[in-house]
Structures are given as C-alpha cells and as structure tokens.
Amino acid sequence: MRKFASNRKLKDIVNIAISKGLEVKESNSDWIYIKGSKGQFEKVAYNTCNGKFFVYAPELKATEMSEEFEGQDWYDELLNIFYCDELDDPFYQ
C-alpha cells in the first residue's frame, strides 16, 4: 500500500481537481464531492477531516484502502489529488 506524508489542504485539493478538469462541489459539512470523468467513476466523496474517500460508480467501487486499484490511472490520480507524497510538495506548504 502506498504511503503518504500528509493530506492536502482543502483549497489545494479543489485547485488540483479543477486543474484536472474535474467538477468539485463543496458542502457545508466535512465532505466535498468530485464528479467523475472518463467513465471510471461517477462521484467521489472526500472527508476533509479524516482524509477518507469513497468512490461510487454508481455503487461503492473503491476507498482510500483499495490496494487492488493502485497502478490504475484514475485511482492514482485521486490519491495524488488528496495526499502529499513528500513534505516538500509545493501544495503542502
């Protein structure tokens, strides 16, 4: 399982997702929602407090613990949107 240094800040998650052409919907709760693309998933629910996410297509397809999807472009892209590999990542600071 891939390990990360930290969760990204909310504003960075939103900026990165939008820069990748994804639609982000913020709510008045601890969750944000990202609309899927490329037919891989319909929606991702991301908890801004604990860093957990749930991928729906339309049923639950994956979470942050779904090792079987590591190496697939769509899943690795989500991991890179939500988490920092290194503490010197420009979005971490």
TIMI-2910 file (N, C-alpha, C, CB; in pm, 1 decimal, decimal comma, always signed):
<rs>
+----------+----------+----------+----------+----------+----------+----------+----------+----------+----------+----------+----------+------+
!      n_x !      n_y !      n_z !     ca_x !     ca_y !     ca_z !      c_x !      c_y !      c_z !     cb_x !     cb_y !     cb_z ! resn !
+----------+----------+----------+----------+----------+----------+----------+----------+----------+----------+----------+----------+------+
!    +84,4 !   -117,7 !     +0,0 !     +0,0 !     +0,0 !     +0,0 !    +89,2 !   +124,4 !     +0,0 !    -96,1 !     -0,4 !   +122,3 !  Met !
!    +54,5 !   +216,0 !    -84,7 !   +129,1 !   +340,2 !    -95,8 !   +110,7 !   +424,4 !    +30,1 !    +84,9 !   +418,7 !   -220,3 !  Arg !
!   +218,3 !   +485,6 !    +78,1 !   +214,1 !   +570,4 !   +198,1 !   +231,7 !   +716,3 !   +158,3 !   +323,7 !   +528,4 !   +300,1 !  Lys !
!   +169,9 !   +805,5 !   +235,0 !   +175,7 !   +948,2 !   +206,6 !   +220,3 !  +1024,2 !   +330,2 !    +39,6 !   +999,7 !   +158,2 !  Phe !
!   +279,3 !  +1142,4 !   +306,6 !   +326,5 !  +1225,5 !   +416,9 !   +211,6 !  +1297,8 !   +486,2 !   +428,2 !  +1326,5 !   +366,4 !  Ala !
!   +108,5 !  +1336,1 !   +408,0 !     +2,0 !  +1416,9 !   +465,7 !   -117,3 !  +1424,7 !   +371,6 !    +52,9 !  +1557,1 !   +498,0 !  Ser !
!   -232,0 !  +1464,1 !   +426,7 !   -347,3 !  +1501,4 !   +344,4 !   -321,6 !  +1642,5 !   +293,2 !   -483,2 !  +1493,1 !   +425,8 !  Asn !
!   -370,8 !  +1671,8 !   +175,4 !   -359,4 !  +1807,6 !   +122,3 !   -462,0 !  +1899,0 !   +190,2 !   -379,4 !  +1808,2 !    -31,8 !  Arg !
!   -436,1 !  +2026,9 !   +184,1 !   -530,3 !  +2126,5 !   +233,7 !   -649,0 !  +2133,7 !   +137,3 !   -461,7 !  +2266,3 !   +249,1 !  Lys !
!   -764,6 !  +2167,2 !   +189,6 !   -886,5 !  +2171,3 !   +109,6 !   -870,0 !  +2258,3 !    -14,7 !  -1002,1 !  +2222,6 !   +193,6 !  Leu !
!   -817,0 !  +2378,1 !     +1,0 !   -804,5 !  +2468,0 !   -115,1 !   -715,0 !  +2406,8 !   -222,3 !   -748,2 !  +2604,9 !    -71,8 !  Lys !
!   -613,4 !  +2331,8 !   -181,4 !   -524,6 !  +2268,3 !   -278,3 !   -593,7 !  +2152,2 !   -348,9 !   -397,3 !  +2219,5 !   -209,4 !  Asp !
!   -672,4 !  +2075,1 !   -274,4 !   -748,7 !  +1965,7 !   -334,7 !   -841,6 !  +2021,8 !   -441,7 !   -829,6 !  +1888,3 !   -226,9 !  Ile !
!   -913,0 !  +2127,2 !   -408,1 !  -1006,6 !  +2188,4 !   -502,9 !   -931,8 !  +2238,7 !   -625,5 !  -1084,3 !  +2304,1 !   -436,4 !  Val !
!   -821,9 !  +2309,9 !   -606,5 !   -744,6 !  +2364,4 !   -719,3 !   -688,3 !  +2254,8 !   -808,7 !   -630,6 !  +2451,3 !   -667,8 !  Asn !
!   -634,4 !  +2150,0 !   -749,6 !   -577,6 !  +2041,3 !   -828,2 !   -687,2 !  +1969,2 !   -906,4 !   -502,6 !  +1942,5 !   -737,3 !  Ile !
!   -797,9 !  +1938,8 !   -840,7 !   -908,0 !  +1868,8 !   -908,2 !   -960,2 !  +1951,1 !  -1025,7 !  -1022,6 !  +1839,2 !   -809,0 !  Ala !
!   -980,3 !  +2079,4 !  -1005,3 !  -1029,4 !  +2165,7 !  -1112,6 !   -927,9 !  +2172,2 !  -1226,1 !  -1059,1 !  +2307,0 !  -1059,3 !  Ile !
!   -799,5 !  +2179,3 !  -1193,1 !   -695,8 !  +2184,8 !  -1297,4 !   -692,3 !  +2056,6 !  -1380,3 !   -558,2 !  +2209,4 !  -1234,3 !  Ser !
!   -743,5 !  +1947,3 !  -1325,8 !   -750,2 !  +1820,0 !  -1398,1 !   -884,0 !  +1802,6 !  -1470,4 !   -728,1 !  +1703,6 !  -1301,4 !  Lys !
!   -965,2 !  +1908,5 !  -1469,2 !  -1091,8 !  +1906,6 !  -1541,0 !  -1205,6 !  +1841,1 !  -1466,2 !  -1074,1 !  +1838,0 !  -1669,3 !  Gly !
!  -1190,0 !  +1821,6 !  -1335,2 !  -1295,2 !  +1760,7 !  -1254,6 !  -1381,5 !  +1869,6 !  -1191,1 !  -1234,6 !  +1668,9 !  -1145,8 !  Leu !
!  -1507,4 !  +1839,0 !  -1171,5 !  -1600,8 !  +1932,4 !  -1108,6 !  -1606,0 !  +1904,6 !   -959,1 !  -1742,7 !  +1921,1 !  -1171,8 !  Glu !
!  -1588,6 !  +2007,9 !   -877,2 !  -1586,8 !  +1993,2 !   -731,7 !  -1707,2 !  +2065,0 !   -672,3 !  -1454,6 !  +2048,7 !   -671,7 !  Val !
!  -1775,3 !  +1996,8 !   -581,5 !  -1887,0 !  +2057,6 !   -509,7 !  -1853,8 !  +2054,9 !   -360,9 !  -2022,4 !  +1982,8 !   -539,3 !  Lys !
!  -1840,5 !  +2172,9 !   -303,5 !  -1815,8 !  +2182,2 !   -159,4 !  -1950,2 !  +2186,8 !    -88,4 !  -1729,1 !  +2308,1 !   -123,9 !  Glu !
!  -1952,4 !  +2135,4 !    +33,1 !  -2076,4 !  +2135,6 !   +111,0 !  -2053,2 !  +2209,7 !   +241,5 !  -2126,0 !  +1990,7 !   +138,2 !  Ser !
!  -2158,3 !  +2223,6 !   +319,3 !  -2147,5 !  +2288,4 !   +449,8 !  -2118,0 !  +2185,7 !   +558,3 !  -2276,4 !  +2365,2 !   +482,9 !  Asn !
!  -2051,2 !  +2079,1 !   +519,3 !  -2016,7 !  +1974,3 !   +615,1 !  -1868,1 !  +1942,0 !   +598,9 !  -2105,5 !  +1845,9 !   +594,0 !  Ser !
!  -1828,8 !  +1826,5 !   +647,6 !  -1689,4 !  +1784,5 !   +638,2 !  -1658,8 !  +1713,9 !   +506,3 !  -1655,3 !  +1693,3 !   +754,1 !  Asp !
!  -1750,9 !  +1717,8 !   +412,2 !  -1736,8 !  +1644,2 !   +286,6 !  -1731,7 !  +1737,2 !   +167,0 !  -1850,8 !  +1546,1 !   +269,9 !  Trp !
!  -1652,1 !  +1696,9 !    +66,6 !  -1658,9 !  +1757,6 !    -65,6 !  -1686,4 !  +1643,9 !   -162,5 !  -1525,9 !  +1836,0 !   -102,6 !  Ile !
!  -1739,4 !  +1679,8 !   -278,8 !  -1775,8 !  +1580,0 !   -379,1 !  -1711,2 !  +1616,7 !   -511,1 !  -1929,6 !  +1569,3 !   -394,4 !  Tyr !
!  -1653,5 !  +1517,4 !   -575,8 !  -1588,4 !  +1537,7 !   -704,1 !  -1660,5 !  +1452,0 !   -806,8 !  -1436,3 !  +1502,7 !   -697,5 !  Ile !
!  -1704,2 !  +1517,1 !   -913,1 !  -1772,9 !  +1445,5 !  -1020,2 !  -1668,2 !  +1375,8 !  -1105,8 !  -1860,6 !  +1542,1 !  -1106,4 !  Lys !
!  -1695,5 !  +1250,8 !  -1139,8 !  -1600,1 !  +1168,8 !  -1214,6 !  -1586,4 !  +1207,0 !  -1359,6 !  -1639,2 !  +1026,9 !  -1206,4 !  Gly !
!  -1488,7 !  +1143,5 !  -1421,9 !  -1463,4 !  +1165,4 !  -1563,4 !  -1414,1 !  +1035,8 !  -1626,8 !  -1360,6 !  +1279,3 !  -1584,1 !  Ser !
!  -1413,8 !  +1031,6 !  -1756,9 !  -1357,7 !   +920,3 !  -1834,1 !  -1427,5 !   +787,0 !  -1806,9 !  -1210,3 !   +906,7 !  -1803,9 !  Lys !
!  -1547,8 !   +790,8 !  -1752,2 !  -1622,8 !   +668,4 !  -1731,4 !  -1572,1 !   +576,3 !  -1621,9 !  -1625,7 !   +594,7 !  -1855,2 !  Gly !
!  -1473,5 !   +618,4 !  -1544,1 !  -1418,4 !   +533,0 !  -1439,0 !  -1501,6 !   +536,6 !  -1311,3 !  -1276,4 !   +574,4 !  -1408,1 !  Gln !
!  -1561,0 !   +650,9 !  -1283,6 !  -1643,2 !   +664,8 !  -1163,4 !  -1738,4 !   +781,1 !  -1182,9 !  -1555,3 !   +685,9 !  -1036,7 !  Phe !
!  -1847,0 !   +780,4 !  -1105,6 !  -1944,1 !   +888,8 !  -1114,0 !  -1916,2 !   +999,7 !  -1014,2 !  -2083,0 !   +835,3 !  -1092,3 !  Glu !
!  -1877,6 !   +959,7 !   -891,3 !  -1861,7 !  +1059,5 !   -785,7 !  -1763,3 !  +1007,7 !   -681,4 !  -1998,4 !  +1093,3 !   -720,0 !  Lys !
!  -1689,3 !  +1101,4 !   -622,8 !  -1603,6 !  +1070,4 !   -509,3 !  -1646,7 !  +1159,5 !   -394,0 !  -1451,8 !  +1090,8 !   -543,8 !  Val !
!  -1667,5 !  +1099,3 !   -278,5 !  -1695,8 !  +1173,6 !   -156,4 !  -1568,2 !  +1171,8 !    -73,3 !  -1818,3 !  +1112,3 !    -77,0 !  Ala !
!  -1516,8 !  +1288,8 !    -39,5 !  -1391,3 !  +1301,1 !    +36,1 !  -1418,8 !  +1372,5 !   +168,0 !  -1283,1 !  +1378,1 !    -46,5 !  Tyr !
!  -1375,4 !  +1312,8 !   +278,9 !  -1392,5 !  +1373,4 !   +410,5 !  -1272,4 !  +1462,0 !   +439,6 !  -1409,3 !  +1265,0 !   +520,8 !  Asn !
!  -1297,6 !  +1590,0 !   +459,0 !  -1189,3 !  +1686,0 !   +478,7 !  -1126,1 !  +1678,8 !   +617,0 !  -1240,1 !  +1824,4 !   +454,9 !  Thr !
!  -1188,4 !  +1608,6 !   +709,3 !  -1133,7 !  +1595,8 !   +845,1 !  -1040,1 !  +1476,3 !   +858,5 !  -1246,8 !  +1583,3 !   +946,1 !  Cys !
!  -1082,6 !  +1361,3 !   +805,8 !  -1001,6 !  +1240,9 !   +826,8 !   -931,3 !  +1190,5 !   +701,9 !  -1087,5 !  +1132,3 !   +880,8 !  Asn !
!   -955,5 !  +1251,2 !   +585,6 !   -885,3 !  +1214,7 !   +463,9 !   -935,4 !  +1087,9 !   +396,0 !   -742,8 !  +1199,2 !   +494,0 !  Gly !
!  -1045,9 !  +1035,4 !   +440,8 !  -1100,5 !   +914,4 !   +377,9 !  -1185,3 !   +953,5 !   +256,6 !  -1185,6 !   +832,2 !   +480,0 !  Lys !
!  -1185,4 !   +864,7 !   +155,9 !  -1270,8 !   +890,7 !    +40,5 !  -1341,1 !   +764,3 !     -4,4 !  -1189,3 !   +948,9 !    -74,3 !  Phe !
!  -1452,3 !   +785,6 !    -74,4 !  -1536,3 !   +677,4 !   -124,0 !  -1567,9 !   +705,9 !   -270,2 !  -1667,2 !   +662,9 !    -39,2 !  Phe !
!  -1539,8 !   +608,9 !   -355,9 !  -1561,7 !   +622,7 !   -499,5 !  -1686,7 !   +544,4 !   -536,8 !  -1438,1 !   +573,1 !   -581,0 !  Val !
!  -1778,4 !   +610,4 !   -606,7 !  -1904,1 !   +548,1 !   -647,4 !  -1912,1 !   +540,3 !   -799,1 !  -2024,4 !   +626,1 !   -591,2 !  Tyr !
!  -1966,0 !   +425,9 !   -850,3 !  -1976,5 !   +408,7 !   -995,2 !  -2091,9 !   +318,8 !  -1037,3 !  -1848,3 !   +352,7 !  -1048,6 !  Ala !
!  -2215,9 !   +334,5 !  -1012,6 !  -2277,9 !   +420,1 !   -911,8 !  -2270,6 !   +361,0 !   -771,5 !  -2421,8 !   +445,8 !   -948,1 !  Pro !
!  -2249,8 !   +229,7 !   -759,5 !  -2234,6 !   +167,8 !   -627,5 !  -2093,0 !   +193,4 !   -576,2 !  -2264,3 !    +14,4 !   -633,7 !  Glu !
!  -2069,4 !   +169,2 !   -449,9 !  -1936,0 !   +186,7 !   -393,2 !  -1837,0 !    +99,7 !   -469,3 !  -1934,8 !   +151,7 !   -242,1 !  Leu !
!  -1733,7 !   +164,0 !   -524,5 !  -1633,7 !    +94,9 !   -606,2 !  -1499,9 !    +83,7 !   -535,3 !  -1615,4 !   +166,8 !   -738,4 !  Lys !
!  -1461,8 !   +188,8 !   -461,8 !  -1328,6 !   +191,3 !   -400,8 !  -1325,3 !   +290,1 !   -285,6 !  -1221,3 !   +227,5 !   -505,2 !  Ala !
!  -1222,5 !   +276,7 !   -201,2 !  -1194,1 !   +371,9 !    -94,0 !  -1044,1 !   +399,4 !    -95,8 !  -1241,0 !   +317,1 !    +46,5 !  Thr !
!   -998,6 !   +478,9 !     +0,2 !   -854,6 !   +506,6 !     +9,8 !   -774,0 !   +381,0 !    +43,7 !   -828,8 !   +614,1 !   +115,2 !  Glu !
!   -840,7 !   +273,9 !    +82,9 !   -773,3 !   +149,5 !   +121,5 !   -778,4 !    +42,3 !    +11,8 !   -835,8 !    +94,8 !   +248,5 !  Met !
!   -824,8 !    +76,0 !   -106,9 !   -844,2 !    -22,2 !   -214,0 !   -714,6 !    -46,7 !   -290,5 !   -953,9 !    +24,7 !   -310,4 !  Ser !
!   -628,2 !   -127,5 !   -234,2 !   -498,6 !   -155,9 !   -294,2 !   -508,8 !   -216,5 !   -433,8 !   -421,3 !   -248,3 !   -205,5 !  Glu !
!   -617,5 !   -287,6 !   -460,8 !   -630,4 !   -354,2 !   -590,3 !   -639,4 !   -256,4 !   -707,4 !   -752,1 !   -443,0 !   -589,7 !  Glu !
!   -667,4 !   -128,1 !   -679,4 !   -675,8 !    -29,2 !   -786,0 !   -546,8 !    +51,5 !   -802,4 !   -790,9 !    +64,4 !   -759,5 !  Phe !
!   -451,5 !    +35,2 !   -711,5 !   -325,3 !   +108,8 !   -724,1 !   -259,6 !    +69,9 !   -856,3 !   -229,6 !    +79,2 !   -602,9 !  Glu !
!   -206,9 !   +170,5 !   -924,3 !   -147,4 !   +148,2 !  -1055,6 !   -242,8 !   +179,8 !  -1169,7 !   -101,1 !     +5,8 !  -1067,1 !  Gly !
!   -371,2 !   +191,4 !  -1139,7 !   -467,4 !   +234,1 !  -1241,3 !   -471,0 !   +386,3 !  -1241,5 !   -610,1 !   +174,1 !  -1214,4 !  Gln !
!   -468,4 !   +444,9 !  -1359,4 !   -455,3 !   +590,8 !  -1372,0 !   -559,2 !   +667,8 !  -1291,2 !   -466,0 !   +630,5 !  -1517,1 !  Asp !
!   -684,8 !   +629,3 !  -1300,6 !   -791,3 !   +704,9 !  -1234,2 !   -774,8 !   +702,3 !  -1082,4 !   -928,7 !   +648,6 !  -1272,9 !  Trp !
!   -732,2 !   +588,4 !  -1027,6 !   -717,4 !   +575,4 !   -882,4 !   -592,5 !   +650,1 !   -834,6 !   -709,7 !   +426,0 !   -841,5 !  Tyr !
!   -482,6 !   +634,7 !   -906,5 !   -360,4 !   +706,1 !   -869,7 !   -380,5 !   +857,1 !   -877,6 !   -244,4 !   +663,6 !   -960,4 !  Asp !
!   -461,4 !   +901,3 !   -975,2 !   -491,4 !  +1043,8 !   -986,0 !   -565,0 !  +1093,1 !   -861,0 !   -575,5 !  +1071,6 !  -1112,1 !  Glu !
!   -660,8 !  +1014,9 !   -813,0 !   -732,2 !  +1053,1 !   -690,0 !   -636,4 !  +1058,6 !   -571,0 !   -847,1 !   +953,7 !   -660,9 !  Leu !
!   -550,1 !   +959,6 !   -558,2 !   -453,3 !   +960,2 !   -447,8 !   -367,0 !  +1086,3 !   -452,6 !   -363,8 !   +834,1 !   -453,2 !  Leu !
!   -325,0 !  +1124,2 !   -573,4 !   -240,1 !  +1242,5 !   -588,3 !   -316,7 !  +1372,3 !   -564,5 !   -178,2 !  +1244,6 !   -726,6 !  Asn !
!   -446,3 !  +1372,1 !   -587,6 !   -526,8 !  +1491,3 !   -558,5 !   -539,8 !  +1509,8 !   -407,2 !   -667,5 !  +1480,3 !   -624,1 !  Ile !
!   -562,1 !  +1401,8 !   -334,0 !   -592,7 !  +1411,3 !   -191,5 !   -472,1 !  +1410,5 !    -98,5 !   -681,1 !  +1300,5 !   -154,3 !  Phe !
!   -360,3 !  +1351,8 !   -141,6 !   -248,8 !  +1329,9 !    -49,2 !   -116,7 !  +1380,0 !   -105,2 !   -237,1 !  +1183,0 !    -15,8 !  Tyr !
!    -24,6 !  +1417,9 !    -13,8 !   +110,7 !  +1461,3 !    -48,9 !   +207,1 !  +1345,2 !    -27,7 !   +153,8 !  +1585,0 !    +35,7 !  Cys !
!   +292,5 !  +1320,5 !   -126,1 !   +396,5 !  +1219,2 !   -111,2 !   +509,1 !  +1267,7 !    -21,4 !   +452,0 !  +1180,1 !   -247,3 !  Asp !
!   +541,3 !  +1392,4 !    -35,6 !   +657,7 !  +1448,3 !    +32,5 !   +619,1 !  +1574,5 !   +108,4 !   +770,1 !  +1478,7 !    -68,1 !  Glu !
!   +687,7 !  +1599,4 !   +216,6 !   +663,2 !  +1722,9 !   +291,1 !   +707,9 !  +1846,1 !   +213,9 !   +734,2 !  +1718,0 !   +425,1 !  Leu !
!   +796,2 !  +1828,7 !   +112,1 !   +840,4 !  +1943,0 !    +34,1 !   +753,4 !  +1962,7 !    -90,6 !   +986,7 !  +1925,6 !     -5,9 !  Asp !
!   +643,1 !  +1892,0 !   -101,1 !   +546,6 !  +1911,0 !   -208,8 !   +500,7 !  +2056,6 !   -206,1 !   +424,8 !  +1812,8 !   -194,7 !  Asp !
!   +500,7 !  +2126,8 !   -320,0 !   +463,5 !  +2269,1 !   -318,6 !   +323,1 !  +2294,2 !   -263,8 !   +473,0 !  +2325,7 !   -458,4 !  Pro !
!   +233,4 !  +2197,2 !   -276,2 !    +98,1 !  +2215,0 !   -223,7 !    +90,6 !  +2190,2 !    -74,2 !     +2,3 !  +2123,0 !   -294,9 !  Phe !
!   +193,3 !  +2129,6 !    -15,9 !   +193,3 !  +2100,5 !   +126,9 !   +219,4 !  +2226,0 !   +208,3 !   +297,4 !  +1994,3 !   +159,6 !  Tyr !
!   +298,9 !  +2315,1 !   +153,8 !   +342,2 !  +2433,3 !   +229,3 !   +240,5 !  +2543,1 !   +232,0 !   +468,4 !  +2486,5 !   +172,9 !  Gln !
+----------+----------+----------+----------+----------+----------+----------+----------+----------+----------+----------+----------+------+
</rs>
